[in-house]
């Protein structure tokens, strides 16, 4: 078995702390907003110029002028504020955002991340990912463990253009959770998805890793 996208988002939501200012990347990370733990109040920041994003609108109630950085329609809260993208990036670059939860196409064993382009494919721009991984206090990545072809997305070194080097603090996949030491490099397995074994993770991970947990029924 493996975690669904919603279960991955719910696991990422456990990393939220009360009072955090949080930026959610495109894809699975946007689902984190649906799983904020009770009693935890966070403020969502969008790099296109909004602080305090509300939930997604109900059908028929969307305002096409009110969107997040991923071009999804959103809602405003009574406490929401709006500003230029220059001010938004000043928040990010100045270290005022506590946590970024991002998707990725590849992550290396040293915490490098590639999540903005595949050479030869059309794209509209790199967005704010490079600023986020450089300026945010903590970076959590949520992604599938392997590609659609079954190849590991966790590698000795990223093969795609880098978004940032030694940027990732925590990596959540559909199989498990790794902590990453930015300073010395190296991944440590700290949690398995229900029904997933250590051998499952080893066979689908492109690098060796330490483990801080034991497989159920094992003394190793």
C-alpha positions as CSV (number, residue, x, y, z in Angstrom):
1,X,0.0,0.0,0.0
2,X,1.0,3.7,-0.3
3,X,-0.4,7.0,0.9
4,X,-2.9,8.8,-1.4
5,X,-2.4,12.4,-2.3
6,X,-4.7,13.4,0.5
7,X,-2.9,11.3,3.0
8,X,0.4,12.8,1.9
9,X,-1.0,16.3,2.3
10,X,-2.4,15.3,5.8
11,X,1.0,14.1,6.8
12,X,2.6,17.4,5.6
13,X,-0.1,19.3,7.6
14,X,1.4,17.7,10.8
15,X,4.4,19.9,10.2
16,X,2.4,23.1,10.7
17,X,2.8,25.0,14.0
18,X,0.4,27.5,15.5
19,X,1.2,31.0,14.2
20,X,3.2,29.9,11.2
21,X,3.2,31.9,7.9
22,X,3.1,29.2,5.2
23,X,3.5,29.1,1.5
24,X,1.9,26.1,-0.3
25,X,3.3,25.1,-3.7
26,X,1.3,23.9,-6.7
27,X,-0.1,20.4,-6.8
28,X,-0.3,18.1,-3.7
29,X,0.8,21.0,-1.4
30,X,-2.4,22.9,-2.1
31,X,-4.3,20.1,-0.4
32,X,-2.5,20.7,2.9
33,X,-5.0,23.6,3.5
34,X,-7.7,21.0,3.9
35,X,-5.9,19.2,6.7
36,X,-4.7,21.9,9.1
37,X,-4.9,20.2,12.6
38,X,-7.6,21.5,15.0
39,X,-6.3,24.3,17.2
40,X,-3.5,25.2,14.8
41,X,-3.9,28.6,13.2
42,X,-1.7,29.4,10.2
43,X,-1.6,32.2,7.7
44,X,-1.2,31.2,4.0
45,X,0.9,33.4,1.8
46,X,0.8,33.5,-2.0
47,X,3.8,34.9,-3.8
48,X,1.5,36.7,-6.3
49,X,0.5,39.2,-3.5
50,X,-1.8,37.8,-0.9
51,X,-1.5,37.1,2.8
52,X,-4.3,35.1,4.5
53,X,-5.7,33.0,1.7
54,X,-9.2,31.5,2.3
55,X,-10.5,28.1,1.2
56,X,-11.3,27.3,-2.4
57,X,-14.7,28.7,-3.4
58,X,-17.9,26.6,-3.9
59,X,-19.1,26.0,-7.4
60,X,-20.6,29.2,-8.9
61,X,-19.0,31.5,-6.3
62,X,-15.5,31.8,-7.8
63,X,-14.1,35.3,-8.5
64,X,-11.8,35.0,-11.6
65,X,-9.8,37.9,-10.3
66,X,-8.9,36.3,-7.0
67,X,-6.3,33.6,-7.7
68,X,-3.3,32.0,-6.0
69,X,0.1,31.6,-7.6
70,X,-1.0,28.4,-9.3
71,X,-3.9,30.3,-11.1
72,X,-6.5,28.5,-8.9
73,X,-9.5,30.6,-7.7
74,X,-9.5,31.1,-4.0
75,X,-11.4,33.2,-1.4
76,X,-10.4,36.0,0.9
77,X,-10.8,36.2,4.6
78,X,-11.7,39.2,6.7
79,X,-8.0,39.3,7.7
80,X,-6.6,38.9,4.2
81,X,-4.3,41.6,2.8
82,X,-3.2,42.3,-0.8
83,X,0.1,43.9,-2.0
84,X,2.5,43.9,-4.9
85,X,4.5,40.8,-5.9
86,X,7.6,42.9,-5.0
87,X,6.4,43.1,-1.4
88,X,5.5,39.4,-1.4
89,X,9.0,38.4,-2.5
90,X,10.5,40.8,0.0
91,X,8.6,38.7,2.7
92,X,10.1,35.5,1.3
93,X,13.6,36.8,0.7
94,X,13.7,38.5,4.1
95,X,13.0,35.2,5.9
96,X,9.5,36.2,7.1
97,X,7.8,33.0,5.9
98,X,8.2,30.1,8.3
99,X,7.5,27.1,6.1
100,X,7.2,26.3,2.4
101,X,5.5,23.0,1.4
102,X,6.5,22.3,-2.2
103,X,6.2,19.6,-4.9
104,X,9.3,18.3,-6.7
105,X,10.3,16.2,-9.7
106,X,13.6,15.1,-8.1
107,X,15.3,15.4,-4.7
108,X,19.0,14.5,-4.0
109,X,20.4,12.8,-1.0
110,X,22.0,16.1,0.0
111,X,18.7,18.0,-0.1
112,X,19.0,19.5,-3.6
113,X,15.6,20.0,-5.2
114,X,14.5,20.2,-8.9
115,X,11.0,21.3,-9.4
116,X,10.7,24.0,-12.0
117,X,11.4,22.6,-15.5
118,X,12.0,19.7,-17.7
119,X,14.4,20.6,-20.6
120,X,12.6,20.8,-23.9
121,X,9.1,21.3,-22.4
122,X,7.2,24.6,-22.6
123,X,6.8,26.5,-19.4
124,X,5.6,30.0,-18.5
125,X,8.3,30.7,-16.0
126,X,10.0,29.4,-12.9
127,X,7.6,31.1,-10.5
128,X,8.8,31.7,-7.0
129,X,10.3,28.4,-6.1
130,X,13.9,29.5,-6.2
131,X,13.2,32.4,-3.8
132,X,11.2,30.1,-1.5
133,X,13.9,27.4,-1.1
134,X,16.5,30.2,-0.4
135,X,14.5,32.5,1.8
136,X,12.0,30.4,3.8
137,X,13.0,29.1,7.2
138,X,12.0,25.4,6.6
139,X,11.2,23.5,3.4
140,X,9.1,20.4,3.2
141,X,8.8,18.5,-0.1
142,X,5.8,16.3,-1.0
143,X,6.1,14.1,-4.1
144,X,5.6,10.6,-5.4
145,X,8.5,8.3,-4.6
146,X,8.9,7.1,-8.2
147,X,8.1,8.4,-11.6
148,X,5.3,7.1,-13.8
149,X,8.0,4.8,-15.3
150,X,8.9,3.4,-11.9
151,X,12.3,5.2,-11.6
152,X,13.3,6.6,-8.2
153,X,12.9,10.4,-7.9
154,X,15.3,10.3,-5.0
155,X,18.8,10.4,-6.5
156,X,22.5,10.8,-5.6
157,X,22.3,14.0,-7.7
158,X,19.4,15.7,-9.5
159,X,19.5,15.3,-13.3
160,X,17.0,18.1,-13.9
161,X,17.9,21.8,-13.6
162,X,18.2,22.7,-9.9
163,X,15.8,24.9,-8.0
164,X,18.1,25.0,-5.0
165,X,21.0,23.2,-3.3
166,X,20.8,21.8,0.2
167,X,17.4,23.2,0.6
168,X,15.1,20.4,1.8
169,X,14.5,19.7,5.5
170,X,11.8,17.0,5.2
171,X,10.7,14.8,2.3
172,X,7.3,13.2,2.3
173,X,6.5,10.6,-0.4
174,X,3.7,8.2,-0.9
175,X,5.8,5.5,0.7
176,X,7.6,7.2,3.7
177,X,9.0,10.3,5.3
178,X,12.7,11.2,5.2
179,X,14.5,13.9,7.2
180,X,17.4,15.5,5.4
181,X,20.5,17.0,7.0
182,X,21.2,20.1,4.9
183,X,24.7,20.6,6.4
184,X,26.3,17.1,6.0
185,X,23.8,15.6,3.6
186,X,22.1,12.2,3.9
187,X,18.6,11.0,4.4
188,X,17.1,9.3,7.5
189,X,13.9,7.3,7.2
190,X,11.6,8.4,10.1
191,X,8.2,7.0,9.1
192,X,6.7,4.4,6.8
193,X,3.3,4.6,5.2
194,X,0.8,1.9,6.4
195,X,1.6,-1.4,4.7
196,X,4.9,-0.3,3.3
197,X,8.1,-2.2,4.4
198,X,11.7,-1.1,4.6
199,X,12.5,-3.4,1.7
200,X,9.8,-1.6,-0.4
201,X,11.5,1.8,0.3
202,X,15.0,0.4,-0.3
203,X,14.1,-1.1,-3.6
204,X,12.5,2.2,-4.9
205,X,15.1,4.7,-3.5
206,X,18.1,5.6,-5.6
207,X,20.4,6.3,-2.7
208,X,21.3,4.5,0.6
209,X,19.7,6.0,3.8
210,X,19.8,5.8,7.5
211,X,16.8,4.6,9.5
212,X,15.4,5.9,12.7
213,X,12.6,3.4,12.9
214,X,12.3,-0.4,12.9
215,X,10.2,-2.4,10.5
216,X,7.3,-4.0,12.3
217,X,8.3,-7.4,13.6
218,X,12.0,-6.8,13.1
219,X,14.8,-6.4,15.7
220,X,17.3,-5.2,13.1
